[in-house]
Each structure stands twice: as structure tokens, then as C-alpha cells.
Amino acid sequence: MVFFPQIPNLRINIFQEKKKVTIRGTKDESAGFVIGGYIIIEPNTKVKVKSLKVQIINKLNHNWIQEDLNPCKKYHKINISENHLISDYKVLDPQKYNFSFSLPLEGNITESIYLGRLKNKYYIKALVEYYGAFGS
């Protein structure tokens, strides 16, 4: 019989200081921007957290039609920026925790675009790695 530890029940919310960011100028002129905010984590039980990371992800998805009329799709995901809020083991008791973050964006990034066959967007992702999951 194989025992797998129970996956802890965590509620995670990400709050940004600004919902929309506008960077103006050419890629040589723009200084970039720092996205700030905080993450709220609420565990239901005591959890030993290995790491907490916040990432800005760029997702590019385009779809084009080839000669044989079969659509071709390409999906590309790039990690733009990352911040380690917890990088060593920490025990979280069942209560509310706030972790503030700031992530730099360079001024030469591609803008968010939503066209018929092309989408380029950015989003913030929080990753929690905890001790005990799958033998780690």
C-alpha cells in the first residue's frame, strides 16, 4: 500500500497595486516598470512550505491556416520576472498571511495584443511548493 500525504487546502489570492500598466515610448526610451502587490495565503491546516514564488508570465498564442486548411497553433510561454518570497522551509499555521512582492518589467517587452488569430498577454502567477507532496 502506497501512502500519499494529504494535499493541504490553501486559499491564495493575488492583489496588484495597479490593474493595468502602460509603458510608453520606444524600447530604447522606456525605462520599464515595477509591478507591485501582495499575496494572501490562508492554509486550513498547518503546512510546511518549501517555497513561494511570484512570476510574470508572457503567453503568446497564434493560429494560422496553412494551404491544406488545417489550422496550425503555436503556444509560447516565457517567464519574464520572478521573486522568491519564501525560499527556505517555513511552517504556516492556519491563519491569514500577507506577502508583498515587486517584479520589474523591462521597457522593451511586447505589448498585449488581442487580434483574430493572435493573442499576446501577461499575467501574474503564484507558486507554492510545500513539504510532503510526492515525496519531496
N, C-alpha and C positions, 0 to 999 in steps of 0.2 A: 504494500500500500504506500503510495506516494503522498506526502503531506505538502500542500502548498499553503503558505501563510495567507491569512485573510488580507485582502487589499483594503487599506484604510479608506474611510469615507472622508474626503476632503472637499470643501467648497472653496473655490478660487475665483476671485473677481479682479479684473484689471481696470484701473481708472487712469486716464490720461489727463494731463493738465489742459491740453488743447485737443479738441476732436479732429480739427483739420489743420494742416500745416501747408503754408505756401512759401516756396523758396523762389525768389525772383532773380533774374539776371542769367547771363550765360554761365556755363560750367566753370569758366575762369574767374568770373566776377563774384559768384555766390560763395559766401563763407560757410554755408551749411546751417545746421540747426541742431539743437539738443532737445530730444523728446523726453519729457519727464512725467512722472506719475507715481502711483503706488499700487501695490498688490495686497489684497486682503486674503488671508488663508484662515479657514476655520475647520480644524480637524474635529471629528466627532469622538475620536478616541486618541489616546497617547500615541504619537507617531515619531519614529526616529528618522529624521530627514537627512539624506546624504547630500543633496544639492538642490538649490533653487536658482534657475536661470531665467532671464528675460531676454527675448530675441526680437529683432525687427527682421521680418521675412519679406522678400520680394518674390511675388508669384507672377510669372509670365505664362500665359496660355494663348496660343494662336492656332487657328484652324483654317486650313486652306484646301481647296479642291484641286485634285490632280486631273490629268487628262482622262483617266478611266472613271471619273466621277466618284471615286472613293475619297471621303474626307480624310485628311491627314491632320493629326493633332500633335502639338508639342507642348509639353508642360515643363517649366523650368522653375526651380525654387532656389533662391540664394539667401544665405544668412548674412544680412547687412551688418548688424551690430549685436553684441551680446554683453550681458552684465551678469556676473555671478553674485547673487545676493547672499546665498549660503553655500560655502564651498567645503565645509567640514561637517561632521555629524553634529546634529543638534536635535534634542528631544523637544517636541512641541506638545504641550498639554492641550486638552480640549478647551480652547478659548479663541478669541479673535487676535490675529497678528497682522500688523501693517509693516510692509517692506517698501521703502521708497526706491525708485530707480531713475536713472538718467542714461539715455542712449544717444550717442552722436550720429547724425546723418550728414554725409558729405554733400556739398553743393552740386556735385556733378551726377547725381542719380537721375534716372529716367522718371518722367512724370507718370502719375496714374492715368491710364487711358482705358476707356471702355468704348470700343467700336464693335461693329458687327462680328468680325472674326478675330479680334484681338483684345485681350484684357491684360493689363499690367497693373497690379495693385500691391500695396504694402499692408502688413498687419503685424500686430504685436502678439507674441506667444509666450506663455509662461510654462516652464517645465519643472515639475517636482519629481525628484528621484528619491526614493525612500529605502531604508534598510529592510531587508527581509523579503523583497519581491524577487521571485525566481532565483533564489539562492545568492543574491548579491549582498 
